[in-house]
Amino acid sequence: MKNKIILFQGNDEQQLLNALAEIDEITTIDNVILNNQKGKINFIRRKGRLYWELSVEDNSFQKIRQRGKTLQSFLSMLNDAETKEFGSNFSVICYQKTLPKRAGDGRIYTTWFLIDPYEPYIIKDEKCILQTMDLLLSKEEYSAAMEVGIAFYDIVNEIFYPLKTEALPTVCRFMDCSSSLIQVEDCRLGPAFLLATKIANKMKVYFLIEKIKGIEKTRPILSIVGKNYISFSHKKIMQDVLDVLSKTHIYTIKKWEITGDASNIIVGLASFGYNHCLRLSIGRTSGNPVTVTAYTKIGNSYIHLMENSLTHRNNLDMANLMEGILNSYDEFEKLWEILSTIKLNQTEINSLLLLIKKPLGKFRFQELSEKKMPLIATDFITFLCNETNVRLNCKEKRLLEKGYFSIIKKIVSIHSERKGCAYVEE
């Protein structure tokens, strides 16, 4: 799969709010009725003759299925309806090729395999033939379409729903096959057929889409979401979090970036002698919640203090999202004062290091264990943060950041036991 694409980034607060407002404006939800549509039969009299037509009634799928002029053809249609599967108005399409010619306005001619969920191919002369269709795309549409090369297509309304890279995790869950899109660039047809079979019996499907300015008929999909999915305003969340912080701290926006998955912001908090910060991640896609994380920084390493998350299934409650976050900085400062009075022995250090063995791995841990370490607890933590500031994957890095704080609390616990009292976490 491709790396995440950064849409916007910077460190200015007003630019951030403007970018979040733009994200809110272009992100919306489309729901498409796939099955259980109602139909109607109309009889029309013209010049003494009776004509008939069978059509689907739902707004998004107004399409005439059958029509005729005679009673015999009408009765034949009714008989066939008991055994015949009518083709779907909503299909999966799969990229085949780009034609060398261009339209006068610069648009690009492309050809796609058309996979109807009920009739994915045609058998002719004992051969399976795939249907194709042509799409004329602008550069913006083409760029979105080529991220994955698989799309949904509303044949009736001619709406093109290309999958974006960010949509792949939810599409895999939708297909009940987590590995189906791992090598999607090498073979698109297989996943496209699997996707078509999955929508064949679905009543509805909900898409989180990203609008392209000035283009109504192409709606790139960020995520397949459930009916209970709630879309949040990124700008409002950011403003509400900053309002909460401003009541107790002087803050600065250190860095922000907006990707297809989420809006990520790092906020620095002024605190004498400490380097506290807050990370806010506002997920766009299903499976990416709104998360607030309290950190403090020693050297170039972050220490994870606390984290709260809210999913897109619940209404956003700012009190729940920020609960305990600001207090976690006070707790750390109290713990750090206690650490400055503690002197460790080598046995305790060896035991404490085990708390970060997993994220570091066997060889890094062995190298660290052989080094001479300070015995004063604050110096020991600072030494650890500097010596273990190595390149790790996201999961290992997260474990290491949590491990630092586990070590701090363990040291205070050891100190409390020495004095005959218990350390109680706030």
C-alpha positions in Angstrom: 0.0 0.0 0.0 1.1 3.5 -0.6 2.4 5.9 2.1 0.0 8.4 3.5 -0.3 11.6 1.6 0.0 14.8 3.6 -2.7 17.2 2.3 -1.7 20.2 4.4 0.9 21.0 7.1 2.3 23.9 9.0 2.7 25.4 12.5 0.4 28.5 12.3 -2.9 28.3 14.2 -5.0 30.4 11.8 -3.7 28.4 8.8 -4.6 25.2 10.7 -8.2 26.4 11.4 -8.6 27.4 7.7 -7.4 24.0 6.5 -9.7 22.2 9.0 -12.6 24.3 7.7 -11.8 23.2 4.2 -11.6 19.6 5.3 -15.0 19.9 6.9 -16.4 21.4 3.8 -15.3 18.6 1.4 -16.0 15.6 3.7 -19.5 14.2 3.8 -21.4 10.9 3.8 -23.2 9.3 0.8 -25.6 6.4 1.5 -26.6 4.2 -1.5 -29.5 1.8 -1.6 -28.3 -1.5 -3.1 -31.3 -3.8 -2.6 -34.9 -3.9 -1.4 -35.9 -1.1 -3.8 -39.5 -0.7 -4.7 -40.6 -0.8 -8.3 -43.7 0.2 -10.2 -45.4 -0.8 -13.4 -46.8 2.0 -15.6 -49.4 1.4 -18.4 -49.5 4.2 -21.0 -52.1 4.5 -23.7 -50.9 5.9 -27.0 -52.9 6.1 -30.2 -55.2 3.3 -29.2 -52.4 1.0 -28.0 -51.4 0.1 -24.5 -47.7 0.3 -23.6 -46.1 -0.8 -20.3 -42.8 -0.3 -18.4 -41.3 -1.6 -15.2 -39.1 0.9 -13.3 -37.3 1.2 -10.0 -38.8 3.8 -7.8 -36.0 4.9 -5.4 -34.6 8.3 -6.0 -31.0 7.2 -6.4 -32.0 4.4 -8.8 -34.7 5.7 -11.1 -34.2 3.4 -14.0 -36.5 1.6 -16.5 -35.8 -2.1 -16.2 -38.2 -3.5 -18.9 -40.7 -2.0 -21.4 -42.9 -3.4 -24.1 -45.9 -3.0 -26.3 -47.9 -6.2 -26.1 -49.7 -8.1 -23.3 -47.7 -11.2 -24.3 -44.4 -9.5 -23.6 -45.7 -8.1 -20.3 -46.8 -11.6 -19.1 -43.5 -13.0 -20.3 -41.7 -10.4 -18.3 -43.6 -11.3 -15.1 -42.9 -15.0 -15.6 -39.2 -14.3 -16.1 -39.1 -12.2 -13.0 -39.5 -15.3 -10.9 -36.2 -16.7 -12.0 -34.3 -13.9 -13.7 -31.8 -11.7 -11.7 -32.0 -8.1 -13.0 -28.7 -6.4 -13.3 -27.7 -3.9 -10.6 -27.6 -0.1 -11.1 -24.6 0.0 -8.8 -21.5 -1.8 -10.1 -17.8 -2.2 -9.3 -15.4 -1.0 -12.0 -11.7 -1.8 -12.3 -9.1 0.2 -14.2 -7.9 -1.4 -17.5 -6.0 1.3 -19.4 -5.4 4.9 -20.2 -5.8 6.0 -23.8 -3.1 8.2 -25.3 -5.5 10.8 -26.7 -6.8 13.7 -24.7 -10.0 15.7 -24.9 -9.9 19.4 -26.0 -10.1 20.5 -22.4 -7.2 18.2 -21.3 -9.4 15.5 -19.8 -8.1 11.9 -20.0 -9.8 9.0 -21.7 -9.7 5.8 -19.6 -11.2 2.3 -20.0 -12.5 0.3 -17.0 -13.8 -3.3 -16.6 -17.5 -3.1 -15.6 -18.4 -5.8 -13.0 -22.2 -6.0 -12.4 -22.8 -7.8 -9.1 -25.4 -10.0 -10.7 -23.9 -10.5 -14.1 -20.1 -10.0 -13.7 -19.3 -11.3 -17.2 -21.0 -12.4 -20.4 -20.7 -15.9 -21.8 -20.3 -15.8 -25.6 -19.2 -18.7 -27.8 -18.3 -20.6 -24.6 -16.0 -17.8 -23.5 -16.3 -15.4 -20.6 -16.2 -11.8 -21.7 -15.8 -8.9 -19.4 -17.8 -5.8 -20.1 -15.9 -2.5 -20.3 -16.9 1.2 -20.1 -15.0 4.4 -20.9 -14.6 7.3 -18.5 -13.4 10.8 -19.4 -11.6 12.2 -16.3 -10.1 15.5 -15.4 -6.5 15.5 -13.9 -8.0 15.7 -10.4 -10.4 12.9 -11.0 -7.7 10.8 -12.7 -5.3 11.3 -9.7 -8.0 10.1 -7.3 -9.0 7.2 -9.5 -5.5 5.9 -9.9 -4.7 5.7 -6.2 -6.2 2.2 -6.1 -7.7 1.6 -9.5 -11.0 0.2 -8.2 -14.2 2.1 -7.9 -18.0 1.9 -7.4 -20.1 3.3 -10.2 -23.8 4.5 -10.0 -24.9 3.7 -13.6 -28.2 5.6 -13.3 -26.8 8.9 -12.0 -23.4 8.4 -13.6 -21.6 9.0 -10.2 -18.0 7.7 -10.0 -16.8 6.6 -6.5 -13.1 5.8 -6.7 -11.4 4.2 -3.7 -8.7 6.2 -2.1 -5.8 4.5 -0.3 -7.2 5.5 3.1 -10.3 3.5 2.3 -8.5 0.1 1.9 -8.6 -1.0 5.6 -12.4 -0.5 5.8 -12.9 -2.1 2.4 -11.0 -5.1 3.6 -13.3 -5.4 6.6 -16.3 -4.9 4.4 -15.1 -7.9 2.3 -14.3 -10.0 5.4 -10.8 -10.5 3.9 -8.0 -8.4 5.5 -5.4 -9.5 2.9 -7.5 -9.1 -0.2 -6.0 -5.6 -1.1 -2.4 -6.0 0.0 -1.1 -6.4 -3.6 -3.9 -4.4 -5.2 -1.6 -2.7 -7.7 -0.4 -6.0 -9.1 -3.9 -7.5 -9.5 -7.0 -5.4 -9.3 -9.5 -7.7 -10.9 -9.6 -10.3 -8.1 -10.4 -7.8 -5.4 -12.9 -6.1 -7.7 -14.8 -9.3 -8.3 -14.8 -10.0 -4.5 -16.1 -6.5 -3.8 -18.9 -7.0 -6.4 -20.0 -10.2 -4.7 -20.1 -8.5 -1.3 -22.5 -5.7 -2.5 -24.8 -8.1 -4.3 -26.8 -8.8 -1.1 -26.3 -5.6 0.8 -29.3 -3.4 1.5 -27.4 -0.2 1.9 -23.8 1.0 2.0 -22.5 4.2 3.5 -19.5 6.0 2.1 -17.4 8.7 3.7 -16.5 10.8 0.7 -14.1 13.6 -0.2 -15.6 16.1 -2.6 -13.5 17.5 -5.5 -14.2 21.2 -5.8 -16.3 22.0 -8.9 -16.9 18.3 -9.7 -20.1 16.7 -8.6 -20.1 13.4 -10.4 -16.8 12.1 -8.9 -16.8 11.4 -5.2 -13.6 9.7 -3.9 -14.2 7.3 -1.0 -12.2 7.8 2.2 -13.9 5.0 4.1 -16.9 2.6 4.1 -18.8 3.4 7.3 -21.7 2.0 9.2 -25.1 3.5 9.6 -24.2 4.7 13.1 -21.1 6.6 12.0 -21.0 10.2 13.2 -18.9 12.8 11.3 -17.3 15.4 13.5 -16.3 18.9 12.5 -12.5 19.0 12.7 -12.4 22.8 13.1 -14.8 22.8 16.0 -13.0 20.0 17.9 -9.7 21.9 17.5 -11.2 25.2 18.7 -12.9 23.5 21.7 -9.6 21.8 22.7 -7.7 25.0 22.5 -10.4 26.8 24.5 -10.0 24.2 27.3 -6.2 24.5 27.2 -6.3 28.4 27.2 -8.0 28.4 30.6 -5.0 26.8 32.4 -2.0 27.1 30.0 -0.3 29.4 27.5 -0.1 27.2 24.4 1.6 27.3 21.0 0.9 25.2 17.9 4.2 23.3 17.4 3.2 21.3 14.3 0.2 20.1 12.4 -0.6 18.0 9.4 -3.7 16.8 7.7 -3.7 13.4 5.8 -6.5 11.4 4.3 -6.8 9.5 7.6 -6.7 12.2 10.2 -5.9 15.7 11.2 -2.9 15.6 13.6 -1.8 18.6 15.8 0.9 18.9 18.4 0.3 21.7 20.9 3.1 23.0 23.2 2.2 24.0 26.8 4.2 26.5 28.7 5.3 25.1 32.1 8.5 26.3 33.9 11.1 23.6 33.9 9.1 21.2 31.8 8.4 20.6 28.1 4.8 19.4 28.1 2.8 19.0 24.9 -0.6 17.6 23.8 -1.2 15.6 20.7 -4.7 15.8 19.1 -5.6 13.4 16.3 -9.0 13.9 14.7 -9.8 10.8 12.6 -11.5 11.2 9.3 -12.0 7.6 8.4 -13.9 4.8 10.2 -11.6 3.2 12.7 -9.7 6.4 13.4 -11.2 8.0 16.5 -10.7 11.4 18.0 -7.7 11.0 20.4 -6.1 13.4 22.9 -2.8 12.4 24.3 -0.8 14.1 27.1 3.0 13.9 26.7 6.0 15.5 28.2 9.3 15.7 26.4 12.8 14.9 27.7 15.6 15.5 25.1 14.1 14.3 21.8 12.0 11.6 23.4 8.3 11.8 24.4 6.9 10.3 27.6 3.3 9.1 27.3 1.3 10.3 30.3 -2.4 9.7 29.4 -4.7 9.3 26.5 -8.5 9.6 25.9 -10.4 8.5 22.7 -13.9 8.9 21.4 -15.1 6.9 18.4 -17.3 8.1 15.6 -20.2 6.1 17.1 -20.7 8.5 20.0 -21.6 12.1 20.2 -18.5 14.2 21.0 -18.4 15.1 24.7 -15.5 17.5 25.3 -15.6 16.9 29.0 -15.0 13.1 28.4 -12.4 13.7 25.8 -10.3 16.0 28.1 -11.0 14.2 31.4 -7.8 13.8 33.4 -5.6 15.1 30.6 -4.5 18.4 32.3 -4.2 16.7 35.7 -1.7 14.2 34.2 0.8 17.0 33.8 0.5 18.0 37.4 0.9 14.3 38.4 4.1 14.1 36.3 5.6 17.2 37.9 5.0 15.8 41.4 6.6 12.5 40.4 9.6 14.2 38.9 10.2 16.1 42.2 10.1 12.8 44.1 12.5 11.2 41.5 15.1 14.0 42.2 15.4 12.6 45.8 15.8 9.0 44.9 19.0 7.1 44.4 18.8 3.7 42.7 21.0 0.6 43.0 22.1 -1.6 40.1 19.6 -4.4 41.0 16.7 -1.9 40.8 18.0 -0.5 37.5 18.2 -4.0 35.9 14.6 -4.7 37.0 13.4 -1.3 35.7 15.0 -1.8 32.2 12.8 -4.9 31.6 9.8 -2.5 31.2 11.2 -1.3 27.9 12.8 -4.5 26.7 10.0 -5.4 24.3 9.9 -2.2 22.2 13.7 -2.0 22.0 14.3 -5.5 20.9 16.9 -8.0 22.0 20.1 -6.4 20.6 19.3 -2.8 21.5 18.3 -3.9 25.0 21.5 -5.8 25.4 23.6 -2.8 24.3 21.7 -0.6 26.7 22.1 -3.0 29.6 25.9 -3.0 29.3 26.1 0.8 29.6 26.9 2.5 32.9 23.9 4.4 34.1 23.4 7.3 36.6 21.9 6.3 39.9 20.0 9.5 40.7 16.4 8.7 39.3 16.0 11.9 37.3 19.4 11.5 35.7 18.6 7.9 35.0 15.3 8.7 33.2 17.1 11.5 31.2 19.9 9.0 30.3 17.3 6.5 29.1 15.4 9.0 27.0 18.6 10.1 25.2 20.1 6.6 24.8 16.9 5.0 23.5 16.0 7.8 21.1 16.3 5.4 18.1 14.3 4.8 15.0 11.3 2.4 15.7 8.1 1.6 14.0 4.9 3.3 15.3 3.8 0.5 17.5 7.2 0.0 19.2 7.7 3.8 19.6 4.3 4.0 21.3 5.2 1.1 23.7 8.5 2.8 24.5 6.9 6.1 25.3 4.5 4.4 27.7 7.4 2.3 29.1 9.2 5.5 30.2 6.2 6.5 32.4 5.8 3.0 33.7 9.5 3.2 34.9 8.9 6.5 36.6 5.9 5.2 38.5 7.7 2.0 39.4 10.6 4.0 40.8 8.3 6.1 43.0 6.6 2.9 44.1 9.9 1.4 45.1 10.7 4.6 47.0 7.3 4.5 48.8 7.9 0.9 49.9 11.2 1.9 51.3 9.5 4.5 53.4 6.7 2.1 54.4 3.9 3.8 52.4 2.2 3.0 49.2 2.2 5.1 46.0 -1.3 5.7 44.8 -1.8 6.9 41.2 -4.0 9.9 40.8 
